[in-house]
């Protein structure tokens, strides 16, 4: 599982991102901010961000397809 989270300050709006994987990249997109995208390369730890908003705290989780049911339906 990969988790992203920015540290919110005062008067910050929180948005939950959706995620998917494209090759080595895990991509987080915000359904409320069409220009926001955070890409994380899980092999190199490289991070790229587009359309970041200073008053919006974006967070999200990525579950590998093979393990998704383990995290969603524990015991």
Contact map, one row per residue, 1 for C-alpha under 8 A:
111000000000000000000000000000000000000000000000000000000000111100000000000
111100000000000000000000000000000000000000000000000000000000111000000000000
111110000000000000000000000000000000000000000000000000000011110000000000000
011111000000000000000000000000000000000000000000000000000111100000000000000
001111100000000000000000000000000000000000000000000000001111000000000000000
000111110000000000000000000000000000000000000000000000001110000000000000000
000011111000000000000000000000000000000000000000000000001000000000000000000
000001111101010000000000000000000000000000000000000000011000000000000000000
000000111111000000000000000000000000000000000000000000000000000000000000000
000000011111000000000000000000000000000000000000000000000000000000000000000
000000001111100000000000000000000000000000000000000000100000000000000000000
000000011111110000000000000000000000000000000000000000111000000000000000000
000000000011111000000000000000000000000000000000000000111000000000000000000
000000010001111100000000000000000000000000000000000000011110000000000000000
000000000000111110000000000001010000000000000000000000011110000000000000000
000000000000011111000000000001000000000000000000000000000111000000000000000
000000000000001111100000000111100000000000000000000000000111100000000000000
000000000000000111110000000111100000000000000000000000000001100000000000000
000000000000000011111000011110000000000000000000000000000001110000000000000
000000000000000001111100011100000000000000000000000000000000010000000000000
000000000000000000111111111000000000000000000000000000000000000000000000000
000000000000000000011111111000000000000000000000000000000000000000000000000
000000000000000000001111110000000000000000000000000000000000000000000000000
000000000000000000001111110000000000000011100000000000000000000000000000000
000000000000000000001111111000000000001111000000000000000000000000000000000
000000000000000000111111111100000000001111000000000000000000010000000000000
000000000000000000111100111110000000111100000000000000000000000000000000000
000000000000000011110000011111000000111000000000000000000001000000000000000
000000000000000011100000001111101101110000000000000000000000000000000000000
000000000000001111000000000111111101100000000000000000000100000000000000000
000000000000000011000000000011111100000000000000000000000000000000000000000
000000000000001000000000000001111100000000000000000000000000000000000000000
000000000000000000000000000011111111000000000000000000000000000000000000000
000000000000000000000000000011111111000000000000000000000000000000000000000
000000000000000000000000000000001111100000000000011000000000000000000000000
000000000000000000000000000011001111110000000000111100000000000000000000000
000000000000000000000000001111000011111000000000111100000000000000000000000
000000000000000000000000001110000001111100000011110000000000000000000000000
000000000000000000000000111100000000111110000011100000000000000000000000000
000000000000000000000000111000000000011111001111000000000000000000000000000
000000000000000000000001110000000000001111111110000000000000000000000000000
000000000000000000000001110000000000000111111100000000000000000000000000000
000000000000000000000001000000000000000011111000000000000000000000000000000
000000000000000000000000000000000000000011111100000000000000000000000000000
000000000000000000000000000000000000000111111110000000000000000000000000000
000000000000000000000000000000000000000111011111000000000000000000000000000
000000000000000000000000000000000000011110001111100000000000000000000000000
000000000000000000000000000000000000011100000111110000000000000000000000000
000000000000000000000000000000000001111000000011111100000000000000000000000
000000000000000000000000000000000011110000000001111100000000000000000000000
000000000000000000000000000000000011100000000000111110000000000000000000000
000000000000000000000000000000000001100000000000111111010000000000000000000
000000000000000000000000000000000000000000000000001111111000000000000000000
000000000000000000000000000000000000000000000000000111111000000000000000000
000000000011100000000000000000000000000000000000000011111000000000000000000
000000010001111000000000000000000000000000000000000111111100000000000000000
000011110001111000000000000000000000000000000000000011111110000000000000000
000111000000011110000000000001000000000000000000000000011111000000000000000
001111000000011110000000000000000000000000000000000000001111100000000000000
001110000000000111100000000100000000000000000000000000000111110000000000000
111100000000000011100000000000000000000000000000000000000011111000000000000
111000000000000000110000010000000000000000000000000000000001111100000000000
110000000000000000000000000000000000000000000000000000000000111110110010000
100000000000000000000000000000000000000000000000000000000000011111110000000
000000000000000000000000000000000000000000000000000000000000001111110000000
000000000000000000000000000000000000000000000000000000000000000111111000000
000000000000000000000000000000000000000000000000000000000000001111111110000
000000000000000000000000000000000000000000000000000000000000001111111111000
000000000000000000000000000000000000000000000000000000000000000001111111110
000000000000000000000000000000000000000000000000000000000000000000111111110
000000000000000000000000000000000000000000000000000000000000001000111111110
000000000000000000000000000000000000000000000000000000000000000000011111110
000000000000000000000000000000000000000000000000000000000000000000001111111
000000000000000000000000000000000000000000000000000000000000000000001111111
000000000000000000000000000000000000000000000000000000000000000000000000111
